[in-house]
Amino acid sequence: MVTVLDNRSSKDQPRHPEKANRPDTPIQPKPSWIRVRVSTSNEYAKTRDIVRENALNTVCEEARCPNIGECWEKRHATMMIMGDTCTRACAFCNVRTGLPAPLDIQEPTNVALAVAKLGLEHVVITSVDRDDLADGGAQHFVNVIQAIRVRSPSTTIEILTPDFLRKKSALETVVAAKPDVFNHNLETVPALYLKIRPGARYFHSLRLLQQVKELDPTMFTKSGIMVGLGEEREQVLQLMDDLRSADVDFLTIGQYLQPSRKHAEVKSYVHPQEFEAYRRIALAKGFLLVSASPLTRSSYHAGEDFERLRAARRQQLGS
C-alpha cells in the first residue's frame, strides 16, 4: 500500500493530512537520559544560513532530529533531496506527506555547493520517498553524488535511500555511482510493519541491502532501527540475524521519539543499559560497527563512524 495525497499547496495544508482525523495518542514524558540542548551558536547559524542560501531541505529539520544543535554547531547537516514532501505516510515520521513537486534540476549543484561551503569531509544524503517517479529518484541520487565529487572530490559520501519498491534497475543505478556507504533503514521489526511502515515491505528492504553487497561486495552497508514502538527483545535479536544474513556491516539503534499526538505512540523508553546490551550482542553477531543509544540516529556522528568502520574492516582483513 502506498499513500499519495494531492497536497500541492503543502505550505498551507496540514503537515500530515492523512493523520488529521486519527484519535490522539498519549505522549509520555521523556526520562532523564533523553535531554538535548538548544544551540544559538554562531556555527549553528552559519550552517542554517548555508542551507537556506542553497534552498535545501535537511532531515535534521524535517524529521525534528534531537541532535540538530550538536551537529549543526559542527557544521554537519544531512541533506534531504527531492523535496520536502514524501509519498509515504509512515506512522513514526515527521516529514511532510502528500504529492511532491517536480524534481529541482538545480538541486545536485546546490547540494554540492553547500557541502563545499560547509567543508564536509563526510556527507550523508537522504531523501523523501518518491513513489511518483518511474525510478523512485535513483538517477537524482546519482546526479547529487556526481556533483559532490566534482566540487569536493575528497569528501566521502553516505546515502540513506528509500526502498525503491517496484522500481526496476533503480538500485543498480545508485550502486553504480559508488557511494562510500549505502544505508537503508529497516526502521522496526517485521511484526510492526503494517502499523508503523505500511507502505514498505520488510523482506524487500532486507533483500535490497543484500543486493547491494552482491552488486559491490566492497561497499559498506548500513541499516538502522528504532526501539520503543512495542517490539519484543527477541524480535530485535532476530532482526540482527536477518541483517547479518544480508552481510550488513553497520547497525544503528535509537529511541523512537513521537513527533505529535497523531503519530504512533511511544510504548516504552528503553534504558541506556539495554542499548548497551543490544550493542554488545550485535557486535558478537558479526557487525563491523554498532551504534546504540537513546539519541542514536542514522547520520549522527556519521563521519567519525565512517572512519571507525574503515578501521574495523582493515582489522578484519588483517591489514
GUVO-798300 format. One line per 8 residues: for each residue x, y, z of N, C-alpha, C. Coordinates in Angstrom, 3 decimals, decimal comma. Each point is the difference from the previous one (the first is absolute). Layout:
N
X/Y/Z/X/Y/Z/X/Y/Z  ...
//
This chain:
319
0,843/-1,186/0,000/-0,843/1,186/0,000/0,882/1,240/0,000  -0,317/0,964/-0,873/0,721/1,254/-0,071/-0,992/1,136/0,166  0,322/0,958/0,814/-0,874/1,141/0,220/0,539/1,198/-0,755  -0,762/0,503/-0,979/0,365/1,205/-0,728/-1,188/0,939/0,044  0,149/1,135/0,634/-1,080/0,951/0,147/0,284/1,242/-0,835  -1,053/0,563/-0,610/0,173/1,222/-0,767/0,087/1,168/0,978  1,193/0,479/0,183/0,264/0,998/1,029/0,993/1,021/-0,535  -0,265/0,492/-1,221/0,968/0,851/-0,670/0,258/1,302/0,752
-1,017/0,588/0,583/0,216/1,213/0,781/0,346/-0,372/1,434  1,077/-0,790/0,136/0,316/-0,638/1,276/0,268/0,993/1,119  0,511/1,188/-0,327/0,325/0,954/1,049/-1,252/0,499/0,715  -1,156/-0,071/-0,672/-1,244/0,473/0,582/-0,874/-1,139/0,516  0,496/-1,230/-0,089/-0,779/-1,169/0,383/0,592/-0,646/1,243  -0,766/-0,850/0,666/0,569/-0,748/1,125/1,227/-0,789/-0,450  0,953/-0,129/0,891/1,241/-0,705/-0,340/-0,265/-1,476/-0,301  -0,971/-0,559/0,704/-0,336/-1,418/-0,180/-1,518/-0,131/-0,163
-0,536/0,360/-1,154/-1,465/-0,020/-0,170/-0,604/-1,374/0,200  0,759/-1,048/-0,298/-0,537/-1,354/0,147/-0,182/-0,389/1,470  0,626/0,740/0,906/-0,102/-0,297/1,428/-0,979/0,927/0,724  -0,524/0,988/-0,710/-0,780/1,058/0,657/-1,201/-0,523/0,778  -0,662/-1,036/-0,496/-1,215/-0,504/0,644/0,258/-1,171/0,942  1,259/-0,327/0,188/0,315/-1,086/0,924/-0,139/0,476/1,447  -0,386/-0,893/0,895/-0,057/0,397/1,411/1,400/0,303/0,532  0,074/0,903/0,931/1,287/0,331/0,600/0,552/-1,194/0,771
1,299/-0,141/-0,050/0,664/-1,017/0,808/0,682/0,688/1,173  0,137/-0,694/1,121/0,631/0,636/1,164/1,490/0,245/-0,240  0,516/1,031/0,599/1,430/0,300/-0,063/0,578/-0,135/1,394  0,924/-0,946/0,144/0,624/-0,225/1,297/1,088/1,038/0,244  0,164/0,437/1,229/1,121/0,911/0,303/1,333/-0,709/-0,229  0,966/0,754/-0,482/1,311/-0,592/-0,292/0,778/-0,241/1,290  0,750/-1,083/0,037/0,808/-0,287/1,188/1,225/0,908/0,076  0,693/-0,064/1,095/1,136/0,892/0,245/1,138/-0,200/-0,982
0,113/-1,203/-0,571/1,136/-0,250/-0,902/-0,237/0,519/-1,425  -1,166/0,544/-0,275/-0,247/0,601/-1,314/-0,122/1,503/0,199  1,149/0,646/-0,092/0,049/1,446/0,158/0,923/0,573/-1,075  -0,473/0,994/-0,731/0,841/0,674/-0,988/-0,083/1,496/0,242  1,037/0,704/-0,414/0,017/1,440/0,198/-0,248/0,726/-1,315  -0,608/1,136/0,088/-0,227/0,846/-1,163/1,247/0,834/-0,242  0,418/0,084/-1,258/1,215/0,743/-0,322/-0,345/1,365/-0,584  0,749/1,003/0,424/-0,108/1,338/-0,587/1,373/0,495/-0,449
0,920/-0,948/-0,237/1,376/0,365/-0,313/0,125/0,580/-1,406  1,124/0,672/-0,243/0,273/0,563/-1,320/0,134/-1,094/-1,056  0,621/-1,117/0,364/0,187/-1,081/-0,970/-1,336/-0,615/-0,390  -0,897/-0,138/0,966/-1,349/-0,481/-0,300/-0,668/0,936/-1,003  0,102/1,281/0,242/-0,620/0,987/-0,884/0,617/-0,041/-1,393  1,310/-0,199/-0,077/0,663/-0,075/-1,303/-0,486/-1,216/-0,789  -0,147/-1,124/0,682/-0,511/-1,207/-0,663/-1,408/0,245/-0,521  -0,850/0,573/0,837/-1,373/0,302/-0,409/-0,020/0,936/-1,204
0,873/0,992/0,008/0,027/0,970/-1,101/0,435/-0,651/-1,307  0,980/-0,889/0,053/0,458/-0,683/-1,214/-1,115/-0,873/-0,570  -0,721/-0,679/0,877/-1,139/-0,824/-0,434/-1,052/0,884/-0,677  -0,316/1,129/0,610/-1,015/0,892/-0,554/0,451/0,615/-1,331  1,245/0,448/-0,041/0,505/0,665/-1,207/-0,059/-0,907/-1,225  0,118/-1,299/0,223/-0,001/-0,943/-1,109/-1,340/-0,705/-0,173  -1,026/0,519/0,674/-1,375/-0,495/-0,145/-0,100/-1,505/0,224  0,642/-0,467/1,066/0,054/-1,430/0,269/-0,906/-0,383/1,169
-0,401/-1,257/0,009/-0,704/-0,593/1,134/0,968/-0,897/0,755  -0,193/-0,094/1,287/0,814/-0,919/0,795/-0,917/-0,897/0,814  0,428/-1,241/0,168/-0,782/-0,901/0,845/0,116/0,434/1,458  1,061/0,733/0,304/0,194/0,513/1,350/-1,212/0,818/0,445  -0,486/0,860/-0,911/-1,146/0,848/0,310/-1,322/-0,723/-0,240  -0,120/-0,626/-1,170/-1,283/-0,589/-0,393/-0,424/-1,134/0,922  0,958/-0,778/0,474/-0,316/-1,120/0,892/0,129/0,375/1,473  0,270/1,278/0,266/0,143/0,497/1,374/1,028/-0,816/0,775
1,178/-0,116/-0,575/1,048/-0,796/0,638/0,431/0,652/1,312  0,083/-0,766/1,080/0,392/0,583/1,287/1,452/0,453/0,049  0,808/-0,450/-0,970/1,432/0,308/0,016/0,377/1,197/-0,857  -0,985/0,733/-0,515/0,296/1,064/-0,952/0,931/1,060/0,593  -0,173/0,349/1,258/0,860/1,012/0,605/1,450/-0,415/0,003  0,265/-1,209/0,454/1,371/-0,507/0,061/0,617/-0,109/-1,394  -0,753/-0,566/-0,935/0,549/-0,233/-1,341/0,233/1,301/-0,764  -0,973/0,912/0,064/0,150/1,240/-0,763/1,082/0,898/0,582
0,273/-0,114/1,280/1,131/0,725/0,568/1,315/-0,462/-0,632  0,034/-1,268/-0,412/1,189/-0,554/-0,663/-0,074/0,143/-1,516  -1,042/0,709/-0,477/-0,234/0,226/-1,429/-0,267/-1,305/-0,733  -0,654/-0,924/0,682/-0,403/-1,272/-0,595/-1,506/0,028/-0,223  -0,418/-0,004/-1,250/-1,423/-0,028/-0,324/-0,268/-1,144/-0,961  -1,098/-0,711/0,211/-0,377/-1,110/-0,875/-1,003/0,504/-1,019  0,422/0,013/-1,262/-0,842/0,540/-1,068/-1,125/-0,979/-0,347  -1,204/0,522/-0,138/-1,152/-0,801/-0,400/-0,424/0,464/-1,391
0,257/-0,823/-0,995/-0,214/0,407/-1,386/-1,394/-0,409/-0,501  -0,342/0,535/-1,168/-1,259/-0,281/-0,704/-1,221/0,631/0,661  0,221/1,101/0,720/-1,112/0,738/0,571/-0,225/-0,281/1,472  -1,050/0,629/0,536/-0,310/-0,157/1,422/-1,271/-0,806/0,234  -0,544/-0,607/-1,070/-1,281/-0,698/0,111/0,139/-1,450/-0,438  -0,408/-0,909/0,865/0,168/-1,433/-0,220/-1,303/-0,631/-0,480  0,112/-0,992/-0,881/-1,193/-0,686/-0,504/-0,447/-1,139/0,905  0,749/-0,284/1,046/-0,409/-1,000/0,984/-0,610/0,709/1,209
-0,582/-0,767/0,883/-0,607/0,579/1,204/0,306/-0,908/1,185  1,274/-0,126/0,318/0,403/-0,864/1,105/-0,482/0,580/1,330  -0,321/-0,871/0,914/-0,616/0,415/1,262/0,972/0,683/0,952  1,303/-0,106/-0,280/1,005/0,529/0,913/0,620/1,310/-0,475  -0,195/0,360/-1,259/0,829/1,010/-0,648/-0,647/1,374/-0,018  0,824/1,034/0,225/-0,497/1,369/0,016/0,102/0,704/-1,356  0,621/-0,635/-0,995/0,143/0,636/-1,309/-1,380/0,186/-0,630  -0,203/1,144/-0,625/-1,274/0,343/-0,623/-0,433/-1,082/-0,996
-1,289/-0,277/-0,081/-0,517/-0,998/-0,943/-0,963/0,641/-0,983  -0,018/-0,548/-1,215/-0,880/0,518/-1,034/0,553/-0,289/-1,377  -0,413/0,776/-0,989/0,480/-0,143/-1,365/1,138/0,994/-0,220  1,212/-0,471/-0,228/1,148/0,910/-0,080/0,017/0,832/-1,282  0,796/1,061/0,037/0,249/0,818/-1,181/0,979/-0,719/-0,922  0,116/0,423/-1,251/1,006/-0,590/-0,899/1,406/0,172/0,562  0,898/-0,863/-0,429/1,390/0,090/0,446/0,623/1,327/-0,412  0,844/0,521/0,856/0,750/1,227/-0,278/1,317/-0,394/-0,660
0,156/0,341/-1,260/1,207/-0,419/-0,725/1,249/0,718/0,513  -0,184/1,085/0,742/1,138/0,712/0,573/0,434/-0,581/1,348  -0,800/-0,898/0,541/0,297/-0,500/1,347/1,358/-0,685/0,112  0,412/-0,875/-0,937/1,336/-0,596/0,132/1,107/1,042/0,114  -0,077/1,049/-0,817/0,994/1,070/0,071/-0,066/0,720/1,330  -1,203/0,282/0,477/-0,162/0,701/1,268/0,500/-0,825/1,177  -0,258/-1,297/-0,031/0,519/-0,875/1,062/1,524/0,017/-0,011  0,589/-0,112/-1,186/1,455/-0,005/-0,112/0,602/1,311/0,498
-0,645/1,114/-0,308/0,472/1,299/0,481/-0,037/0,061/1,524  -1,096/-0,496/0,592/-0,136/0,019/1,458/1,044/-0,895/0,662  0,236/-1,160/-0,569/1,008/-0,911/0,546/1,371/0,671/0,001  0,322/0,690/-1,088/1,284/0,693/-0,096/0,085/1,144/1,012  -1,070/0,785/0,121/0,003/1,133/0,938/0,106/-0,463/1,448  -0,635/-1,117/0,304/0,066/-0,549/1,357/1,329/-0,681/0,288  0,742/-0,293/-1,060/1,284/-0,673/0,174/-0,129/-1,420/0,506  -1,024/-0,708/-0,449/-0,267/-1,342/0,515/0,999/-1,022/-0,530
0,585/-0,759/0,912/0,851/-1,113/-0,401/-0,834/-1,240/-0,304  -1,171/-0,067/0,617/-0,924/-1,122/-0,202/-1,403/0,593/-0,010  -0,817/-0,382/-0,974/-1,344/0,547/-0,091/-1,012/-1,127/-0,129  -1,157/0,189/0,627/-1,104/-0,957/-0,112/-1,095/0,643/-0,844  -0,414/-0,714/-1,039/-1,075/0,450/-0,880/-1,165/-0,963/0,138  -1,153/0,520/0,406/-1,194/-0,827/0,073/-1,081/0,628/-0,867  -1,186/-0,568/0,016/-1,073/0,539/-0,836/-1,353/-0,395/0,567  -1,008/0,691/-0,489/-1,377/-0,462/0,198/-0,226/-1,193/-0,925
-1,049/-0,765/0,262/-0,429/-1,022/-0,964/-0,658/0,702/-1,176  0,332/-0,445/-1,209/-0,613/0,578/-1,199/-0,590/-1,122/-0,850  -1,104/-0,565/0,496/-0,690/-1,063/-0,735/-0,611/0,507/-1,298  -0,094/1,331/-0,143/-0,568/0,574/-1,207/0,971/-0,009/-1,177  1,286/-0,211/0,260/1,018/0,010/-1,054/0,251/-1,414/-0,518  0,239/-0,112/-1,288/0,177/-1,322/-0,621/1,159/-0,772/0,608  1,062/0,709/0,395/1,166/-0,674/0,579/0,123/0,255/1,491  -1,047/0,575/0,610/0,040/0,278/1,427/1,010/1,066/0,396
0,571/0,686/-0,999/1,008/1,021/0,275/1,423/-0,510/-0,053  0,205/-1,202/-0,522/1,342/-0,594/-0,031/0,993/0,871/-0,767  -0,387/0,464/-1,176/0,924/0,808/-0,795/0,305/1,329/0,682  -0,956/0,522/0,747/0,238/1,251/0,726/1,061/-0,215/1,080  -0,052/-1,132/0,682/1,062/-0,344/0,949/1,351/0,003/-0,713  0,060/-0,630/-1,165/1,248/-0,067/-0,761/0,480/1,403/-0,358  -0,915/0,857/-0,444/0,371/1,360/-0,373/0,589/0,765/1,180  -0,567/-0,206/1,179/0,515/0,658/1,200/1,391/-0,529/0,340
0,171/-1,313/-0,031/1,303/-0,600/0,291/1,059/0,549/-0,955  -0,314/0,034/-1,275/0,960/0,465/-0,998/0,334/1,473/0,187  -1,007/0,817/0,332/0,245/1,431/0,200/0,911/0,246/1,206  -0,199/-0,752/1,069/0,867/0,132/1,181/1,425/-0,397/-0,355  0,163/-1,061/-0,758/1,340/-0,492/-0,321/0,760/0,980/-0,899  -0,722/0,719/-0,834/0,654/1,010/-0,836/0,530/1,146/0,855  -0,813/0,471/0,944/0,355/1,189/0,774/0,813/-0,324/1,251  -0,230/-1,171/0,582/0,708/-0,395/1,238/0,471/-1,446/-0,134
1,015/-0,245/-0,844/0,386/-1,379/-0,315/0,490/-0,823/1,185  0,445/0,648/1,074/0,500/-0,764/1,148/-1,089/-0,327/1,017  -1,192/0,560/-0,185/-1,099/-0,253/0,936/-0,559/-1,402/-0,211  -0,107/-0,759/1,070/-0,633/-1,315/-0,099/-1,512/0,171/0,103  -0,712/-0,868/-0,701/-1,449/0,177/-0,158/-0,754/-1,216/0,526  -0,926/0,270/0,886/-0,892/-1,025/0,538/-1,415/0,327/-0,457  -0,695/-0,974/-0,542/-1,377/0,232/-0,418/-0,950/-0,833/0,854  -1,131/0,587/0,315/-1,070/-0,684/0,725/-1,214/0,024/-0,915
-0,280/-1,125/-0,635/-0,969/-0,012/-1,093/-1,365/-0,557/0,413  -1,016/0,316/-0,814/-1,281/-0,708/0,117/0,171/-1,450/-0,446  -1,093/-0,745/-0,011/0,101/-1,422/-0,353/-0,117/-0,267/-1,504  -0,316/1,044/-0,798/-0,147/-0,149/-1,455/-0,940/-1,168/-0,333  -1,074/-0,108/0,769/-0,948/-1,100/-0,177/-0,610/0,035/-1,401  0,127/-1,125/-0,694/-0,539/-0,183/-1,355/0,597/0,963/-1,022  1,228/0,443/0,228/0,691/0,886/-0,938/1,162/-0,772/-0,632  -0,232/-0,544/-1,173/0,977/-0,857/-0,661/1,302/0,738/-0,281
1,108/-0,631/0,356/1,359/0,482/-0,262/0,383/1,229/0,818  -0,863/0,473/0,875/0,322/1,189/0,794/1,203/-0,248/0,907  -0,010/-1,126/0,684/1,109/-0,300/0,910/1,312/-0,090/-0,759  0,004/-0,698/-1,130/1,221/-0,154/-0,788/0,540/1,360/-0,440  -0,901/0,904/-0,341/0,403/1,347/-0,415/0,747/0,721/1,107  -0,522/-0,082/1,222/0,618/0,705/1,123/1,321/-0,649/0,403  0,034/-1,316/0,075/1,233/-0,689/0,407/1,131/0,266/-0,992  -0,338/0,118/-1,275/1,020/0,259/-1,028/0,694/1,344/0,201
-0,644/0,925/0,720/0,619/1,296/0,282/1,027/-0,090/1,121  0,081/-1,138/0,653/0,999/-0,313/1,015/0,037/0,970/1,183  -1,114/0,158/0,691/0,072/0,707/1,284/0,884/-0,793/0,954  0,567/0,658/0,983/0,894/-0,695/0,935/-0,772/-0,859/0,997  -1,208/0,429/0,345/-0,866/-0,766/0,898/-1,406/0,001/-0,583  -0,609/-1,176/-0,046/-1,390/-0,118/-0,441/-0,834/-0,370/1,216  -0,868/0,919/0,398/-0,845/-0,205/1,174/-1,460/-0,085/-0,425  -0,677/-0,982/0,528/-1,454/-0,086/-0,149/-0,540/-0,550/1,312
-0,865/0,748/0,640/-0,473/-0,375/1,329/-1,182/-0,962/-0,044  0,081/-1,051/0,813/-1,151/-0,881/0,189/-1,038/0,659/0,905  0,425/0,882/0,859/-0,825/0,814/0,897/-0,585/-0,744/1,190  -0,568/-1,197/-0,231/-0,609/-0,744/1,107/-0,058/-1,476/-0,348  -0,476/-0,796/0,915/-0,069/-1,452/-0,201/-1,166/-0,328/-0,927  0,043/-1,146/-0,688/-1,030/-0,303/-1,000/-1,424/-0,041/0,547  -0,177/-0,416/1,242/-1,346/-0,101/0,568/-0,700/1,355/0,096  0,761/1,098/-0,019/-0,579/1,336/0,138/-0,111/0,756/-1,324
0,402/-0,625/-1,101/0,010/0,715/-1,276/-1,376/0,501/-0,415  -1,019/-0,811/0,128/-1,327/0,401/-0,455/-0,486/1,242/0,732  0,365/0,140/1,253/-0,425/1,139/0,802/0,936/1,194/-0,143  1,312/-0,261/-0,033/0,986/1,074/0,076/0,513/0,425/-1,371  0,153/-0,939/-0,906/0,587/0,289/-1,314/-0,848/-0,679/-1,084  -1,278/0,367/-0,124/-0,932/-0,766/-0,831/0,312/0,015/-1,491  0,693/1,008/-0,496/0,307/0,061/-1,427/1,207/-0,806/-0,404  0,686/-0,608/0,965/1,237/-0,735/-0,259/-0,181/-1,489/0,259
0,993/-0,766/-0,383/0,000/-1,440/0,203/1,331/-0,398/0,625  -0,057/-0,627/1,169/1,205/-0,331/0,750/1,000/-0,796/-0,831  -0,458/-1,068/-0,627/0,940/-0,868/-0,703/0,483/0,616/-1,310  -0,759/0,932/-0,556/0,511/0,744/-1,146/1,175/0,881/0,434  -0,167/0,691/1,123/1,085/0,848/0,503/1,229/-0,826/0,344  -0,219/-1,147/0,607/1,113/-0,885/0,336/0,711/-0,482/-1,264  -0,784/-0,373/-0,998/0,571/-0,472/-1,266/0,762/1,123/-0,707  -0,499/1,229/0,094/0,699/1,125/-0,612/1,409/0,126/0,560
0,134/-0,087/1,317/1,319/0,085/0,624/0,904/-1,153/-0,437  -0,584/-1,172/-0,125/0,771/-1,157/-0,461/0,475/0,196/-1,438  -0,853/0,579/-0,829/0,358/0,214/-1,405/1,132/1,006/-0,155  0,057/0,984/0,882/1,115/0,952/-0,064/1,322/-0,750/0,089  0,100/-0,933/0,930/1,233/-0,783/0,162/0,256/-0,911/-1,201  -1,051/-0,508/-0,595/0,172/-0,833/-1,187/0,512/0,825/-1,173  -0,464/1,239/-0,098/0,436/0,871/-1,088/1,399/0,542/0,228  0,329/0,306/1,258/1,322/0,536/0,329/0,391/-0,473/1,391
0,706/-1,122/0,104/0,358/-0,562/1,310/0,864/0,921/0,852  0,655/0,995/-0,604/0,867/0,895/0,765/-0,753/1,176/0,617  -1,226/0,212/-0,395/-0,750/1,157/0,488/-0,496/-0,251/1,417  0,198/0,974/0,869/-0,525/-0,109/1,352/-1,524/0,121/-0,030  -0,666/-0,867/0,747/-1,454/0,087/0,123/-0,377/0,246/1,460  -1,131/0,644/0,154/-0,397/0,489/1,311/-1,516/-0,025/0,093  -0,525/-0,256/1,186/-1,441/0,065/0,207/-0,270/0,388/1,448  -1,195/0,541/0,232/-0,324/0,444/1,338/-1,431/-0,312/0,382
-0,230/-0,081/1,303/-1,341/-0,212/0,528/-0,257/0,931/1,179  -1,276/0,177/0,296/-0,437/0,695/1,202/-0,526/-1,046/0,979  0,156/0,277/1,270/-0,611/-0,854/1,018/-0,919/0,862/0,865  -0,898/-0,664/0,712/-0,989/0,708/0,798/-1,356/0,062/-0,667  -0,162/-0,722/-1,109/-1,261/-0,012/-0,738/-0,893/-1,176/0,374  0,483/-0,836/0,897/-0,778/-1,171/0,398/0,621/-1,311/-0,432  1,212/0,068/-0,535/0,706/-1,209/-0,434/0,444/-0,824/1,213  0,146/-1,291/-0,216/0,531/-0,888/1,033/1,510/-0,152/-0,199
0,702/-0,250/1,085/1,458/-0,138/-0,060/0,407/-1,109/-0,973  -0,717/-1,117/0,044/0,342/-1,118/-0,877/-0,171/0,385/-1,471  -0,967/0,875/-0,280/-0,202/0,452/-1,380/1,168/0,861/-0,473  0,542/0,806/0,897/1,162/0,816/-0,349/1,212/-0,894/-0,278  0,171/-1,024/0,804/1,130/-0,909/-0,211/-0,143/-0,758/-1,315  -1,230/-0,381/-0,365/-0,221/-0,672/-1,286/0,282/0,966/-1,146  -0,386/1,251/0,155/0,297/0,997/-1,030/1,507/0,130/-0,199  0,757/-0,022/1,086/1,469/0,031/-0,124/0,493/-1,170/-0,841
-0,534/-1,197/0,273/0,400/-1,178/-0,779/-0,366/0,165/-1,474  -1,167/0,574/-0,265/-0,425/0,230/-1,382/0,973/0,928/-0,716  0,409/1,061/0,680/0,936/0,945/-0,611/1,368/-0,634/-0,217  0,418/-0,823/0,920/1,293/-0,680/-0,185/-0,079/-1,002/-1,152  -1,163/-0,616/-0,199/-0,148/-0,912/-1,139/0,099/0,752/-1,312  -0,299/1,314/0,035/0,144/0,861/-1,180/1,372/0,665/-0,041  0,881/-0,379/0,926/1,378/0,485/0,043/0,088/1,507/0,247  -0,939/0,541/0,767/0,034/1,422/0,338/1,119/0,259/1,001
0,744/1,081/-0,218/1,187/0,298/0,798/-0,284/0,781/1,274  -0,948/0,916/-0,065/-0,149/1,008/1,054/-1,475/0,087/0,392  -0,270/-0,091/1,295/-1,361/0,079/0,526/-0,116/1,178/0,963  -1,060/0,802/-0,160/-0,309/1,060/0,963/-1,331/-0,306/0,674  -0,056/0,267/1,300/-1,222/-0,213/0,788/-0,223/1,230/0,850  -1,174/0,620/-0,146/-0,320/1,196/0,768/-1,409/-0,052/0,561  -0,272/0,888/0,927/-1,312/0,091/0,619/-0,979/0,735/-0,908  -1,185/-0,579/-0,211/-1,064/0,709/-0,708/-0,525/1,119/0,875
-0,113/1,191/-0,605/-0,579/1,156/0,675/-1,198/0,472/-0,814  -1,119/0,132/0,642/-1,274/0,273/-0,659/-0,094/1,457/-0,454  -0,161/0,267/-1,313/-0,059/1,393/-0,471/-1,261/0,750/0,420  -1,135/-0,698/0,084/-1,259/0,668/0,360/-0,981/-1,029/0,546  -1,137/0,475/0,477/-1,023/-0,907/0,522/-0,679/-0,813/-1,094  0,223/0,360/-1,259/-0,586/-0,732/-1,117/0,910/-1,124/-0,479  1,218/-0,051/0,488/0,943/-1,041/-0,401/-0,081/-1,199/0,962  0,655/-1,060/-0,397/0,066/-1,195/0,857/0,530/0,390/1,375
-0,567/-0,568/1,029/0,421/0,364/1,343/1,265/-0,749/0,409  0,725/0,611/0,915/1,148/-0,666/0,613/-0,538/-1,016/0,996  0,317/-1,253/-0,237/-0,456/-1,047/0,918/0,926/-0,125/1,210  1,263/0,321/-0,199/0,951/-0,068/1,112/1,231/0,827/-0,330  0,627/0,537/1,036/1,306/0,619/-0,130/1,042/-1,017/0,441  0,820/-0,393/-0,932/0,978/-1,058/0,256/1,187/0,591/0,764  0,386/-0,676/1,071/1,078/0,492/0,863/1,349/-0,092/-0,705  0,900/0,950/0,252/1,335/-0,068/-0,616/0,720/-1,324/0,208
-0,227/-0,659/1,128/0,650/-1,299/0,230/-0,480/-1,046/-0,999  -1,281/0,083/-0,389/-0,528/-0,935/-0,999/0,590/0,294/-1,372  0,197/1,271/-0,303/0,666/0,343/-1,262/1,415/-0,583/-0,033  0,703/0,110/1,103/1,353/-0,547/0,055/-0,023/-1,516/-0,159  -1,003/-0,646/0,566/-0,120/-1,450/-0,172/-0,250/-0,348/-1,460  -0,873/0,753/-0,668/-0,227/-0,212/-1,432/1,295/0,181/-0,785  0,772/1,027/0,358/1,254/0,262/-0,717/0,960/-1,178/0,112  0,144/-0,514/1,202/0,930/-1,117/0,217/-0,466/-1,261/-0,739
-1,288/-0,257/0,036/-0,533/-1,184/-0,691/0,205/0,126/-1,506  -0,275/1,180/-0,540/0,142/0,203/-1,441/1,451/-0,165/-0,444  0,914/0,524/0,785/1,423/-0,183/-0,340/0,366/-1,484/0,030  -0,527/-0,724/0,977/0,282/-1,436/0,091/-0,574/-0,762/-1,190  -1,044/0,535/-0,608/-0,599/-0,643/-1,163/0,780/0,280/-1,285  0,959/0,919/0,055/0,874/0,180/-1,150/-0,055/1,329/-0,720  -0,780/0,966/0,503/0,014/1,329/-0,617/1,374/0,636/0,197  0,470/0,714/-1,002/1,269/0,708/0,142/-0,120/1,151/0,987
-1,165/0,625/0,027/-0,198/1,161/0,857/-1,460/0,056/0,435  -0,218/0,405/1,238/-1,352/0,155/0,534/-0,050/1,285/0,807  -0,997/0,828/-0,282/-0,257/1,185/0,810/-1,386/-0,170/0,603  -0,077/-0,023/1,318/-1,274/-0,230/0,680/-0,078/0,866/1,240  -0,928/0,950/-0,009/-0,219/0,874/1,143/-1,338/0,688/-0,204  -0,566/0,593/1,050/-1,296/0,656/-0,173/-0,019/1,055/-1,111  1,075/0,745/-0,183/0,033/1,077/-0,981/0,694/-0,373/-1,305  0,353/-1,268/-0,156/0,589/-0,436/-1,272/-1,000/0,208/-1,131
0,491/0,568/-1,095/-0,755/0,151/-1,238/0,916/-0,404/-1,152  -0,573/-0,242/-1,169/0,770/-0,547/-1,116/1,224/0,823/-0,342  -0,125/1,325/0,043/1,117/0,839/-0,420/0,742/0,646/1,171  -0,351/-0,366/1,216/0,645/0,571/1,186/1,442/-0,492/0,091  0,950/0,925/0,037/1,430/-0,334/0,038/0,420/-0,853/-1,192  -0,654/0,212/-1,138/0,246/-0,869/-1,167/1,440/0,052/-0,474  0,619/1,177/0,030/1,379/0,118/-0,454/0,956/-0,791/0,867  -0,119/0,175/1,326/0,861/-0,753/0,917/-0,252/-1,501/-0,127
-1,279/-0,358/-0,146/-0,338/-1,417/-0,135/0,561/-0,591/-1,285  0,049/0,792/-1,071/0,559/-0,518/-1,251/1,475/-0,344/0,171  0,735/0,840/0,711/1,410/-0,308/0,255/0,141/-1,257/0,848  -0,871/-0,157/0,989/0,020/-1,206/0,823/-0,366/-1,230/-0,828  -0,919/0,177/-0,940/-0,416/-1,103/-0,854/1,157/-0,468/-0,878  0,723/0,964/-0,592/1,161/-0,366/-0,828/1,082/-0,678/0,833  0,197/0,495/1,212/1,007/-0,612/0,865/-0,389/-1,427/0,375  -1,293/-0,216/0,256/-0,473/-1,340/0,354/0,178/-0,967/-1,166
-0,236/0,481/-1,220/0,208/-0,886/-1,151/1,479/-0,329/-0,175  0,867/1,001/0,172/1,444/-0,266/-0,117/0,430/-1,037/1,025  -0,521/0,112/1,216/0,321/-0,966/1,041/-0,514/-1,386/-0,359  -1,215/-0,038/-0,551/-0,594/-1,267/-0,395/0,824/-0,686/-1,085  0,538/0,793/-0,916/0,796/-0,542/-1,091/1,466/-0,215/0,394  0,348/0,448/1,222/1,361/-0,207/0,477/1,017/0,894/-0,666  -0,460/1,181/-0,442/0,934/0,922/-0,669/0,147/1,283/0,788
//
